[in-house]
């Protein structure tokens, strides 16, 4: 019996590594397609039009970084329910997650419409893109967020590699569509409307693909859903997830829009190039951390293993490797950018260093915040993220400011956030160990 247990354990370990390897392979494919699509957009659109597209697409990316405030709660509770074999609770969690997320996203959309009414988008977009396209992308972004809840449940049952299939297929569709445009196959129909065609390629198919994945893996939970005896997912707890996603996302994904507000549309396009370039390692990091999430959630329920759930050697090695990757792409940035986009890219002095350092700090922060999210302790990351939001608000209201000063300020604020989170997490770990003693 002991031999069979050892064999079973090894087979399980190999299968687990195979899944992680498949996720990395799919992510690498996704990155390659993203780079191709970005270069095609760069070649198809002029300077101002490209900058305006980067602003609108960055806002779309910011929107889809939300989950309605209940996704992470649902994921953590579903992980425990899966372990305990509680089918009734799993049905309730799926129903509540999609219902409450939908209501939250409706409120977000109404709030966006109110705020957007007071923003001079025509000035920020330099008239290159209509406000209608922006609103169109926001609506589809919220629909994408709602449908992407399926990813939370897939990671909870250790099927995270499936979640990468949708963006890969979507990027493949975008690549084919942009190639047709590059070959002038639709020149008679799309002249002057290329950006609308590009936007449709990026945003329309993802929600449909996500809903197909939902039906494929979870359709058995759609029938005979028991009535919940209590609110398994609460807006009160979910609000901290929502605020954290919003505060963090506005730095990472809406930065070109902020640069466009401070400078001009063409400058926003240049910021978007570096944002896309330095965010590539984050895609790989996200895959690894999402894969680790389930183990962290399960381990955190055991006091004797809480030390392991907070930080371990694998996380340490991954952080060092990630910092090496950032250093490498910074050292090779001139070569890679010319190979990627050609000799037409002339970026401002020091921007590459500042963006590289900013994203290295964002990656470090993501290590810490993922652990806190996995143990449903998101309040502190949400609160400290206010520092960076305040930095942005101060700069937007300054008469004399520039992109370099904004980047320096964000670097300092995120470094302070990391220090606060690490110190408070260590304090919590000490207290937890004392309680278990």
N, C-alpha and C positions, 0 to 999 in steps of 0.2 A: 504493500500500500504506500509505503514511504517513497519507493522508486516512482510509482505512478504520480504521486504528488509533485515530485521534483520535475518529472517530465512535463506535467501540466503547467507548472510554474514557468518553465523555460519556453514552452510553446506560447504561453500567454505573453511573455516578455518579448519574444520575437515578433509576434503579431502586433503588439503595441508599437514596437520600433518600426515595423512596416507601415503602420498607419501614419506615424510621424514623418517617415521618409516620403510617403505619398503626398502628404500635406506640403512638405518642402518642395517637392517636384512640381506640384500644381502651382504653388506660390511663385516659383521661378518662372514657370510658363506665363503666369499672370503678369509678372514684372516685365518680361520681354515684350509681351503684347502691349502693355501700357506705354512702354518706351517708344514702340513703333507708332502707336496711335498719337502720342504727344508730338512726335516729329512730323507726322502727316498733318496734324492740325496746324503746326508751326509753319509748314510750307504752304498750306492752303489759304491761310488768313494773313492779312496785312498786319503791320505793327500795332495800330490802334485796335483793330478788330480782334487780333489775337489777345491783346491785353484785356479787352472787355470780356472776351470769352473766358479767360482765366479767372477774372473776378466772379462772373456768374457761376462758373463751374466750381470754384472754391466755396461759394456760398452753398451750392448744392451738396458738396462733400461735407460741409459743416452740418447741414440739415440731417444727412443720413448717418451722422455719428451719434444721434440720439437713439433712444429706444422706448420713448414714452414714459420713462421713469420707473417701469416695473420689470423690465427684461432681466436685469441682473438678479433681482429678488427671485423671479420665477426660475432662473437657471440654478441658483443655489438650492432652492427648495426641491426642484425637480431632481437634482442629483441625489439628494437624500431619499426622496420617494422612490427613485429607481433602485437604489441600494436596498431599500426595505421591501421592495415589491408591492408598493401601495398604488394599485392601478386607479382606484377612485380618486386619490389625491392628484395623480398625474393628469387625469381628465379635467379636474377642477382647475388646476394650474394653467393648462393650455387655454381653457375657455376664459378664465379671468385675465390672463395676460393679454390676449388679443382684444378683449372687450375694453379693459381699462386703458390699454395702450392707445386704442382708437380714440377714446374720449380725450385722453391727454393730448394727442396729436391734433385733434380738432381745436382744442384751446390754444395750442402753439400756433396753428395756422391763423386763427383770429388775431392773436397777439402780434404775429408777424405783419398782418395786413395793417393794423393800427400803427405800428412803428414805421413800417415801410412808407406809409402815407406822408410822413414828415421828412423823408430822406430824398434829396435831389438826385435820383438815380440817373437822370439824363446827363447831369454834370459828371458824375463818377464814371459812367459808361461812355462818355464823350459822344453820345448819340449813335454809337456804332451798333448797339443792340437795343431792341425795344424793351420796355418794362414788361410787356406781355410775356416775352420769352422768359424773363426772370421769374415771374409769378408762375408760369407753366412749369418751370423746373422745380420750384419750391413745392408745388402740389404733388408732382411725381416723386420728389424726394421724400415727402411725408408718407406717401403710399409705399415707397420702397422700405422706409423704416418699419412700417407696420408689418409688411410681409417678411422682413428680415428677422422677426422674432423667432422664426423657425430655427435659426442658427443657434439660439440660446439652448433650445432643447436638444439639438443635435450634439452640441458639445457636452451636454449633461449626460448623454448616453454613450459618450466616447466615439461619436461619429463625426468629429470635427472636420475630417478631410472632405466630407460631402459639401460643407459650407463654401469651399473654395471653387467648387465646380461652377456655380452660378456666375461669379465674376469672370472666370476664365471663358465661359461660353459667351457672356456679354461682350467681353473685350474682343473675342474672335469675330463676333458680329460687327463690332465697331471697325475692326481692321479691314474686313471685307468691304463694308460700306464706304469707308474713307478711300480705299484703293479704287473703287468704282469712280468716286469723285475726282481722285487724282488723275485717272485715265480719261477724264472728261466724258464719261458715258452718259451723265445726266446734265451736261452743260446747258442745254436748251431749257430745261425745266427749273434748274436751281440757281441760275445766274442772279446774284444779289441776295440769295436766300440760303447760302451755304451753311451759315451758322445755325439756322433752324434745323436743317437736315442733320448736322453734326450733333446737336442737342438731342434730337429724337433718337439717334442711334445709341447715345449714352444712357438715356434715362427710361425709355419706354419698356424695354424687354426684361429688365431685372425683376420688377414686381411679379410679372407673370411666371418667370422661372422659379422664384422663391415660393410662390403658391403651389406650383407643381411639386416641388420638393416637400412641402408641408403635407400635401395629400398623399404622396408616395409613402412617407415614413410614419405618419401619425393619423391616417384616416380611421384607424380602429378605435381611436379615442374620441371620435366626433359623436358617437351614439351613446344613449343611456348615461348622460353625464349627471351624477348625483348633485343634489343641492348642497352648496357649501354651508357648513354650520357656522363658519366665521370667515372674516375677510383674510384669505391667505396672503393676498398681495395688497398692501396698503399704499395710498398716495403719500402718506406722511413719510414713510421710510423711502419710498421711491423718489421723493422730491430731492433727496440728497444726491442720488444717482443722476437725476436730471440736471441739477445745478452743476455737478462736477463735469458732466459731458459738455454742457454749454460753455462753462468757463474755460475748460481745457481746449475744446474744439475751436473756439473763436481765435485762439492763438495759432493753432496748427493749420487750420483749414481756411480761415477767413483773412489770413494775413495779406494776400494780394489786394483784397478789397480795402483794407486799412491803408496799405501803401498807395493805392489809387486815390484814396481820400486825401492823403498827405501830399502826394506828388502829382503824377499824371497817369493816364491809362497805359501808355507804353512802358513806363517804369513798373507798373503792376505786373505786366507780362514778364518782365525780366525777373521780378521777385518770384513769380510763379514757376519759372524755369528752375531756379535754385530750390524752391520748395519741393517741387516734384523730384528733383535729383537727390536731395538729402533725405526725403521721406521714404525712399526705396528700402533702406535697411529696416525701417519701422514695420514694413509689411512682413518681413521674415521674423522679426522680433514678436510681432503680434501672433503669428502662427504658433511659435514656441510657448508663449505665455498663455494663450488660449488652451493649448494642449495640457499645460501644467495646472490650469485652473481647477479642474475636477479633483485632482489629487490634493491640492491645497484645501479645498472645501471639505473633503472627507477627513483629512488628517487633523483639521482644526477642531473637529468634534471630539478628539481624544487628547486630553490634557498632557498625557505622557509624551505625545509626539508633536506638541505644539511648537517646540523649538525647531523641529524639522520643517514644519509647515510655514514658518515665518521666513526662513532663509536656509538654503542648503548649498552644497558644493556645485551642483549642476547650475543653479542660478548664478553663483559667483563666476563660474567658467563662462557662462553665456554672456554675462555683463562685460567681462574682459574681452571676449571675442567681438562683441558689438562695438566696443570702443576702438578696437583694432580696425574694424571695417570702416568706421567713420573716419579714422585717421588715413586709411588707405585711399578712400574715395576723395578726400580732401587733397592729398598729395598728387592724385592723378586727375584732378578736376578739369584742367585745361585740355588734356588729351581726350578725356571721355566726352566732354561737352562738344568739342570740335568733331569727334567721331559721330556723335549723336545728332547734333543740329547743324553742323557745318561751321564755316568761318564767319557767318553773319552775326553770331552772338558776341556782343561786347558788353560785359557786365561791369558795373561800377567797382572800383577798387575796394578791397576789404569785405565785400559782400559775401564771397565764398567762405571766408574764415568765420564770419559772424553767423551765417546760416548753419555752417557745419557744427560750430560750438553749441548753438541754440538747439539743434536737433539731437546732439549727443546728450545734452541735459534732459531734453524731453524723453529720450529713450530711458535714461536712468530713472526719471520720475515714474515712467510707466512700469518698471520693475516693481517699485514700491507700491504704487496704487493698485496694481493688479492683485497683489497679495491681500491688500485691505479690501478690495472688492470681493475677492473670493471668500473672505470670512465675514462678509456683510458689514464691514466697518468703513463705510464710505464717507462718513460725516466729516472727518478731518481733511481728506483730500479735497472735498468740496469747499470747505471753509478756506483753506490755504490758497486754493486756486483764485480766490478773490484778489490776491496780490497782483497777479498778472493782469486781471481784468481792470483793476484800478490804474495800472501802468498805461494801458491802452486808452482808457478814458481821459487820463491826464494829458497824454500826448495829443489826442484828438482835439482837445480844447486849448492847446498851447498855440500862440500866434507864430512862434518861431521854433519849428521842430523839423526833423528829417528822418528818413528811414534808418540811417546808421544809429542815431540816438535812440530810436525806438527799439532796435535790436539789442543794443547795449543794456537798456533798461529791462527788457524781457529776460535777457541772460541772467542778470543779477536777481530778478524776482523769482525765476524758476529755481536758481541755486538756493535761495533762501527757503523756498517751498520744500525742496528735497531735504534740507537740513532739519526743518521742523518735522517733517513726516518720519524721517529716520529716527530722530530722538524720541518722538512720541510713540512710535512703534516699538522701540527698544524698551521704553518705560512700561508699556502694556505687557510686553513679553515677560519682564521681570515680575510684575504684579501677578500675571497668570501662573508663573512657576511657583510663586509663594503660596497662591491659593491651592495649588495641586500638591504642595509639600505636606 
